[in-house]
Amino acid sequence: MSQPSSVSACPVCGRPRDVKLRPFCSKRCADIDLAKWLRGEYAIPGAPPGEEGAPDDGEPSEFH
């Protein structure tokens, strides 16, 4: 059985982290976190589409 880490708490439930599942305490908490990412509950902040100065016509831009 895995030993819990005393460094910090699981980001999902707050229990001590498991070394083998870090940063989570259990497979269940890891799956809950993955589901949140897949549903779009987490997002990386950025400018809304179309506000970066160039029109977005759906075509990929070329790098020079």
Beta strands, then each sheet from edge to edge (+ up, - down):
strand 1: 4-9
strand 2: 16-18
sheet 1: 1+ 2-
end
